[in-house]
Amino acid sequence: MSALPQQKLTMIYWKSDKFWLGRFREFPDIMTQGRTLKELEENMRDAYRMMILDDVPEGYALKEIAV
């Protein structure tokens, strides 16, 4: 995976019965969970990288599909 420029985002988080839940204020569609606060932070970073297509190779294709 290529290195991303360091960026700071605001994580909004809370504890449910079993998990820590979080989302980014700047990207409210990015939401995930973790068993610990540390795991939540790691999962938030991973979700952000996936959302910005960091691991998609050049030459990718686009296609609209019905859901």
C-alpha positions as CSV (number, residue, x, y, z in Angstrom):
1,M,0.0,0.0,0.0
2,S,1.4,3.4,-0.9
3,A,2.1,5.9,1.8
4,L,-0.6,8.6,2.4
5,P,0.3,12.1,3.4
6,Q,-0.4,12.5,7.1
7,Q,-3.8,14.1,7.7
8,K,-5.7,14.7,10.9
9,L,-9.4,14.0,11.0
10,T,-11.9,14.3,13.9
11,M,-13.2,10.9,15.2
12,I,-16.5,10.9,16.9
13,Y,-16.8,7.8,19.1
14,W,-18.9,6.1,21.8
15,K,-19.2,2.8,23.7
16,S,-22.1,0.5,23.0
17,D,-22.7,-2.7,25.0
18,K,-19.9,-4.7,23.4
19,F,-18.0,-2.4,21.0
20,W,-16.5,1.1,20.6
21,L,-18.2,2.7,17.6
22,G,-16.8,5.6,15.6
23,R,-17.1,7.8,12.5
24,F,-15.2,10.8,11.1
25,R,-16.9,14.2,11.4
26,E,-15.4,15.2,8.1
27,F,-16.5,11.9,6.4
28,P,-19.7,10.8,8.2
29,D,-20.2,7.8,5.8
30,I,-17.0,6.3,7.2
31,M,-18.1,4.3,10.3
32,T,-16.7,1.3,12.0
33,Q,-16.2,-0.5,15.3
34,G,-13.6,-2.1,17.5
35,R,-13.5,-4.2,20.7
36,T,-11.1,-1.6,22.2
37,L,-10.6,2.1,21.6
38,K,-7.2,1.3,20.1
39,E,-8.7,-1.3,17.7
40,L,-11.4,1.3,16.8
41,E,-8.7,3.8,15.8
42,E,-6.9,1.2,13.7
43,N,-10.2,0.2,12.0
44,M,-11.0,3.9,11.4
45,R,-7.6,4.4,9.6
46,D,-8.2,1.3,7.5
47,A,-11.8,2.4,6.6
48,Y,-10.5,5.8,5.6
49,R,-7.8,4.3,3.3
50,M,-10.3,2.0,1.7
51,M,-12.7,4.9,1.2
52,I,-10.2,7.0,-0.6
53,L,-9.2,4.1,-2.8
54,D,-5.6,3.9,-1.7
55,D,-5.3,0.2,-2.5
56,V,-7.0,0.4,-5.9
57,P,-4.4,0.0,-8.7
58,E,-4.2,2.3,-11.7
59,G,-6.2,1.2,-14.7
60,Y,-9.3,0.3,-12.6
61,A,-12.8,0.3,-14.3
62,L,-16.1,1.9,-13.3
63,K,-19.5,0.4,-13.7
64,E,-22.9,1.4,-12.4
65,I,-25.0,-1.4,-11.0
66,A,-28.6,-1.6,-9.6
67,V,-28.8,-2.4,-6.0
